[in-house]
Amino acid sequence: MYIVKKKKLKTTPQLKHLAEECGRVYSKMVKTFWRLKKTKDMYLSKGAMQKLIKRSTLHSQTVQACIDSFYFMLKAYGRAKKAGYSHARPPTRGRKNFLIQWKGQCLKLADGVLTLPNGRGNEPLSLPWAYEKPCLLTIKVGSTTSTIHACYKTAALEPIAEGRTVALDLGQIHLATASDGWSVNGKKLRALRRYQNRYKGKLAALQSKKNKGSKAWRRLQHTKRKVLTKLDNQISDFTHKATTGIVSTLHKTGVKTLVIGELSGIRENSNQGKVRNQENHQWNFHQVTWQLTYKAKSKGMEVAKEKEHYTSSTCPCCGERTKTKTRNFVCSKCGFSIHRDLLGAKNILKKYLGNKGEILDFPVVGGMAPPRGVRVKPHSPVASGFAFGNKLKSLETPGF
């Protein structure tokens, strides 16, 4: 398993020069690859490309990493095309700037300074470094600020021997609802998305009144990029903190297996109107699922996925399916009532255990209270789990 550490860095002329050199390597490689395909009808292998492309102003490992990136994108395009994604496009365009990458075998760490070589006779890049030497280091160069991504390989953890199984029902109003009776509020994420959409519309209306490429148009374009980048960072920050808090809470309450509701295809199956369709297409459930998966595995937990079909509309008492437009499910046959998201999480758990050959009994006693909710606040500590009251509790919901 790999973990990545991010660090900000002020952009210097040396970084800009290296990014431009990597862009020239990438552009030359793309041009060579597709020209050979067009004229000779042949695909040049990665090994042959590494022998062909040389750059004296960059370290050989950096040049090889640029080539590796191109062939990785080419394989990703092949997999997407094979899977039937008609919108997939191959990497055919060159880049003015590209990622600067160093593999671990060429890095040198001594006395808290990480030295990044740039080829024989060229000045190396030196960074203050308080961590161990990474196996791969990437720098994404921006106009004023650059971002370092340091990749570390971690030892595989021993899986948890004993523990409970908990299911998560992913949603938009509630980002995730656990089958043991608590949920994470996702209204802040929806609010950020709505503000993002309104701001895009406002700027688009203003830009439509200007001549494209004019000074006024470019000023609005710069403002739009600046604000939207900030909103994207806020959305990413919220998602990371929410998923970290969820996994930490589950780990502290003795969970061995995490079952996540599978939502693939939800966008293609129905047309629910312009507003609802926009919310579904901007719903980042794939990102949430991915973050929950790797964070749970990093703590030794098992992760499984289960289809969500009819889990929020099936009564656990009589099996009747009842559609509801509210957050509360009320069975049309027996009158059983429960919060819709909690019902979904419970039924996901029931389906998973049933497929495993286990039986989950439902000792239902009347209606059930809604799940206990938590909110993710900015700058709040979540690495140790969410706090319910003054301490972390097991949160087993009675009556189900």
N, C-alpha and C positions, 0 to 999 in steps of 0.2 A: 504494500500500500504506500501511496505517496501523499505527502502534505505539502502545501505551498504557503510560503510567507510573503507578504507584500510590504513594500517599503517605498516611500516617496523620496524623490531626488530632484534637486534643481537642475534644469536642463542647461548644459554648458555647450560651447562651440565644438568641443571634442565629441560629445554625444551626438550632436546634429550631424557632424561629418561622418561618424560611424554609421548612423542610420541611413544616410544617403548612399554610402558605399554598399551597405546591405541591400538597399533598393536597387542599385545598379546590378548587383549579382543576381537578384531575383528576376529583374526585368530581362537580363541577358539569357537566363535559364529558360524563362517562359517563351521568349522569342525563338530560341534554338529548338526547344522541344516541339512546338507547333509548326515551325518551318519544316523540320524533318518529317513530321507527320503529313504535311501537305505535299511536299515535293517527292519524298521517298516512300511515303506510306509505311513508315516504321516508327515504333515507339522506342525512344532512347531509355535505357535502364538507368536506375539511380546510380549504380556503380560507374557506368560510363560517363554520366553527367558530372560526377565528382572528379573524374580524371580530366574532363574537358574544361570545366569552369575553374579558374584560378584568380586570386586577387591578392596582390602583394601588400595592400594596405589593411588587410584583415587576417586574423589568425585562421589557419586551415580548418580548425574545428568550427569556427563561426561560419565559414563558407559552407561546410558540410551541413550545418544545422539549417541554413537557409534552404539548401536543396532538400533536406529531409522534410521541411515544412511544405514545400510544393508537392512532393510525392504523397505526403499524408493527405493533403487536400484533394489530390487526384483520386486517391483510393476512396475517400469519403464521398466524392461525387459518384464514383462507380457503385458504391453500396446504395446510395440514395436512388440512383437511376434503376438499379435492380429491384429496389423495394417499391417502385412505381411512383416516385415523387416527380411529377412532370415539370415542376418549377426549378429543379436542381440545375445548376450551371457549372461547367468546369472552370478551373482557374486559368483564364486566358489573358488577363490584363497585367501589365507591369506595374510597379510601384515606385513612387518617388522616394519614399522612406519605407523601411521594413524593420521588423524586430531584430534587435542585436542579441545574439545568443552565444553562450559559452558552455561547453560541456565540462563536467566536473574534473576530467583528467588534465585539463589545461589550466585550472584555477590553482592559485597559491594563497594560502592563509598563514600569516605570521604576525604576531604581536598585535592582534586586533585589526589588521589591515588585509583586505582581500584584493589581490592583484589579478587583473584581467588582461591577458596579453593581446596584442593587436598585430601580430606578425613581426618578423625579424626586422630590426632597425626602426620600428615605430614605437612611440611612447605608449606604455601600458596605462590602463585605467585603474586607479586605486580608490577603494571605497573603505570607509571605517565599518568594521563588521564585528558585531558582538555575538555572533552565532557560530555554529559549526560550518564546515565547508559544504555547500550544496552539491548535488549531483548534476544539476542543470540550473543556469541562471539566465534570465531573459530581461531585457530592458526595453520597455515601450516608450519611445521618446515623444514628448509633447512639445508644444510651443514654449511653455514656461516651466512645466513640471513633468518629470518622467517617473515611471513606475517600475520598480524592480520586482520580479517574481522569482523567488528562490525555491527550487523544488528539492525535497528531501525524501529519501526512501526510508520507511519505518518498518520495523520488524512486525511480523504478523502476530496479532494478539490471540491468546487462547480463548476459544469461545466460552461463553457463560455456560456452566454445567447445568444449573437448575434455575428456574424462574418462571414467571408468568408469561402469558401471551396476551398482547394488547393490540387492538385494531384502531386505525385512524381513518376517519372520514374527512376528506379534504373538501373545502368549500370556499366561498368568497366572503360571506358575512362572518362566518367562523372559519378562520384559516385552516384549523384542524380540530376535530373533536375526537377525544379518546373514548374507547369503549368502557373505561372505568370511571367515567363521569366528570370530565373536565374538558374545557375547550380554550382555544386561543382566539381572541377577537381579531378579525381581519378588516375592520371598518377603516382603520387608518390607511391600509394599503389601497382600498377602494377610493378613498378620498384623494390620495396622491394620483391615482390613475385618472380620476375625473378632472382634477385640476390640470393635469398634463394635457388632456384632450381639449379642455377649454382654452388653454394657452396656445396650443397648436392652431386651433381655429381662429383665435384672435390675431395671431401673427400672420396667418395665411391671408386673412381679409385685408390686413394692412399692406402686405407685400403685393397683393393683386392690384393695388392702386399705383404701384411704382413700376418703373421700367426695370426688367430683369437685368441685373448686372450693374445698375446704377449705384451711386454712393449711398443713397438712402436705402435701397434694397439690400445692399451688402451690410449696412449697419443693423438692419432688422434681422438679417440672417445670423450675424454674429451674436446678437442678443438671444435669439431663439436657441442656438446651439449651447450657449452658456447656461441658460435656465433649464433646458431639457437635460443637459448633462448632470446638473445638480439634482434634478428630480430622479433621474435614473440611479444616482448614488444613494438617495434616500430610500428608494424602493429596494435596492440591493441590501442596504444596511438593515432595513426592517425584516426582510426575508431571512437573512443570515441569523439575526438575533432571535427571531421566532423559532426557527428550526433548531438552533443550539439549545434554547430553553426547553423545547419539547423533548429532545433526545436526553438532555441531562436529567429532566424530571423523570422520564421513564426509567433511566438507568438507576436512579436513586431509589425508586420504588420497586426494584427487583424484577425488571422485565427482561426476559430472555429472548423472546421473539416478537418482532414488530411487523404487523400486517398492515399494508398501505392499500387503500382503495385505488384500483386501476381505472383511469379516466380517459385512456386513449380513444380517440374517435368521437368524443363528445361534441366537438365542433361541427362534425359533418353529418350527424344523425338527425338534427332538427333545425327548423327555422323559427326562432322565438321572437322575431321582431328586430328592428334596427338597433335599439338600445341594448337589449339582452344579448344579441349576437356580438355586438362590440365588446361587451363585458366578457363573454366567453372567449373571444379571440385574444383578448389581452390578459386572460387568466394564466398566470405562470405556474400551473400545477406541475408541469414537467420539471421546472427548476426546483420547486419545493420538494418533489419526490426524490430528485437526485441528491439534494442536500441532506434530506433525512436519511437516505440510504448510506451515503459514505460516512456521515457523522455517527450513525448507529453502529456501522461495522467497525469504526475506529474505537469503539468502546466494547467490542466483543459480542455485540448482539447480532442475532440472525434477522434478516429482512426478507419478507415475502410480499407478493402482490396478489390481490384478489379482485375479481370483477365486481363492479358496483351495481349491476343490473337489478332494479326494483328493490334495492336494500332500504331506501327511504320511504317506500310506499307499501311494504308488506307487514301485516300485523303479526307479531310473534306469538299471539294467543291462538288465533284461528286461521292464519294464513291468508286472510282476505287482503286484496290489493286495493288501496284507497288513495286517490290523488288528492293532494292538498296544496293550497296556494299560500298558506301561512307557515310559520315556523313550528307550529304544534301539529302533530299527527293525531287524528281521532279516527279510529276504525269505524267504518260505516255498518259493520255487522255486530260487533260485540261491545263497541264503545270504549275500547282501551285507548288511553291517551298518553303521549310521550313527546318529548322534543324531537323534531324530525332528524336533526343531525346525530343525536345520540342513538336514535333508532337505526340510522344507517351504519354507524360504527358497530353496534351490537350485531346487526345482521351480517356485516362483513366478517366479523369474528366467527359467527355461527357457520357461515359458508366455508371459511378456511378450515375450521376444526372438523367439519363434516367431510371435507375432501381428504383430510388426514386420517379419517376413520374414528375420530373422537366425537363424543356427544356433548353438546352444551345444553344444559337444562335451563329453562326460563321460568323460575318460580315467581310469576308475576302476582303482585299484590296491589290491585288498584292502579292508579296512574303513577307516573314518575315525575320527579322534579326535573327542571332543565339542568343541563350540565353546568358545573361551576366554572366560571370564566375568568380568564386573566388577560390583561392588556400588556402589550410590549411598549414600554416607554423609552424615549431617546436617552442614551447614556445609562441605561439600566443594566446592572450586572445579571447576566443570564447563564453564565458558564456553570454555575452550581445548581441550576434548575429554577423553576418558578416557585415562588413562595405563596402558599394559600394560608392566609392569616399570618401567624407568626412562625409557623414551621411547616415543613413538608409532610404531607400525610399520604396514606395509601390510597385514599379516594375511591374505595370500592362503593359503588352506588347500591343501596339496599333495594330489594324489591324487584330485581331483574335477574 
